[in-house]
Every structure is written in C-alpha cells, then in structure tokens.
Amino acid sequence: MKKTRVPKLNQTIVTQLAQQGYSQTEAAFFGPDRRKLVIVRKTCTSLAVQMRHKNQDYFHTFGHVPDLSWNEFDKQASDFIADVLNDRINSPSNMTLRQYYLDLVLPMSRLEHKDTTGFQQRIETLLDAYGDFKLSAVEKRHIIELLNELAKGRKTSTLARYLAGYSKFFSLAVDIDLLDKNPCKGIKRPKENPSRTRILSQAEITAVIEGIFTYKNPTMSLSVLLCLFTGQRQGNIRSIELSWFNSDFTQVRFPTSKSGKPITVYLSPIAIEVVKLALKYCDVTFLFPSHIQGQYIGKPTRCIAFLRKFVSDKTGINDHWYAHDLRRTFATTQSVTCGDLNIVRQTLGHADLKTTLIYALNTNERLVQANTDTAEILLGGTSLTSFINNLEE
C-alpha cells in the first residue's frame, strides 16, 4: 500500500481525497501523525490507524467517508493509540475476519477479480467457520480443519479452488502488514483429477463451424467461434470491450486474465473476420453484448449443447466435449503447426510453461511419426529385416 504525506488533514482535504479516487488498488495519506491514515480506494475511502508498538503491528478501521467525519475519527484514533501505548489492547489487531473481509477484501475483489462472485462464495465458507475470529488468531490448523470438513462430497479440484481463495484472502493481509505470515502457507494443494485430454477431430471441428452458422443466436455462436480461432477462455472472449482492440483489429489486449495480469492476443486474419462478423451485433461497449443493457453475454451453455448434438448427428462421434476443449484443441493444433511451446504459452496467456504442456497435446499421428523417426535413427539407416537375414545366414 503506497503511503503519501500531506501537510495537514482536515474534513475538507479528506473529502477532496475521497472524491478524486485512486487508479490502483489503494493508496494511503497521512498528516503530521503518520499513524492516522486516509485509505483511498476506487470503491470506498476508509479512516484507519496503523502502528507498531513493542514489535507488534496494530491496524484498526474506524469507518468510511462520508459516514465518519474527520474530527470524530481523529478523536477515536487518538484514544485507540493511547490504549495501545498504555498496553490496554492486547491483540495486535482487533479486526475480525468478517470486518477485514468487508472493509478490505471485498472492495479489492470487486475491483480486480473477473470471477468475484465465485471468490466471494468460497470466502463465505471461511467466514461461516471463523468470521468472529481475530485476523491474527487464525492458524494453519484452522484452515486444514475447514478443508477437511469441506472435503465431504466435494471434488479435489473444488477444494483446490477453496484453498487458493483462502490464500488470496490472507495474502492481502500480509501485503498491508496486518499479518506476518499467511496461515495457508505450507498446506499442500489437494490433488486434482487427471487433466482432460479431449481434443476435437478435424471432422468435428468442421461440423462445429458449420453448426455455429446455423445457430439462432449469432452473438452467442460467434463468441464460441472466436474461442476456437484464438484459444482464449470463453470468459475472456465474452467480456471483450471494443476499446480493447487496436485500430485495425489485429490485436486485442485483455486488461486482466486468470493470472491477474494483462495479456495481448494477436489475431489471425480468420479471427479478425470473425470479429468483423460480430461487429454487426455489438453495442457501444461490448463486442458480444447481452440483451440486458450494460452487460456482456452469459455462458454459451445452450449454444454448446446445440453444437454437441449437431456434431454428433453430422459425424457420428458421440464422445462428450466441453467449451474449454476448444481451447485445448487450438493449443494442440498450434503446437503441432509451429513446434514452439513458448509461442503457445504466450498465445494462451500462461505464466508457466508447465501449464501449457497440459493443453498442448500431441496427436496420435504425430506420436506415431515421432516414434517411427526415433526407431529409424536407432537402426542407423538400416532395416530390422537386414539384421534378421544376417542372423539366419
């Protein structure tokens, strides 16, 4: 959290700071007493005390602007600081998990997380169990006990997402010096089910494209087609804003991704053609707008179900596939075409090449050819038959 000193703080200055907002997650301002903070975020402005006494960190939020005036906060903060200095407060932080969530985590999630609803649902399980605990009182054993309880009737992949959510929850507290250590650190990630290896055959891909142009909702179906021709997650594609494109539509820059970092995708002429088809149905903001004003389309569940049946009827292949398998199909095809996994990694927006390896599968034909080439090299340019003939002689 960036902290900036100002000559003085009063009601007028605090109101001005709150109105200007801040372009990043948050920034703090302090006056003559650096312990009294005005924390400005995009979503709210908080008045808080942060201090260290006898090797212990103290943080307490008293309220928000404009509900709490600066003069009232100044008085409450001075009393709190006096209590800390006179050892009348024993806990390094008197903030409960629920208070910390409402004041800090929730505004951050709404600002930065693409799937903030899913994140909030996972954190609710943590709050149900330990919401009234002091932030500093939650230990590793508490998280393990909660995960063991959640394991009943849930997949390991789901548990892994819960653990990741809890870790994000506490890592913010570490970043702003409310905690010295994340209690999730050292907990082994639950083993997930084996990665899917389903990719669509050429016959299926052809049928998918044909089916897309027969589906009743072109906005929905063209979003699926753009997933196929870019390899991007459907959540990213559905949320594309027109302002994310460059002038000639050869690039689209996603301001955030699953990793939390921006990624730039370079579009092929075919992908650009899909984009231009979609422009017929766009609004002033989104490439794939919802019928609800100001929103983009939801998940293409019905469209994918239609395409599955269309593909099955057309090809006779009944092997089930999901929307995400289009991403895997793109990655596999690109890896076979260019032979460079780093290109595939950059296209998919992966931070780690290990993740790309999960997606970029080799086709059976390529594996057979690779094994054939290897065997021929081992034979040194001769044939196995020649060895057999020499043995018989």
Summary of the structure (lengths in Angstrom):
residues: 393
radius of gyration: 27.8
end to end distance: 82.4
largest distance: 105.6
contacts: 1093
relative contact order: 0.07
helix: 52%
strand: 12%
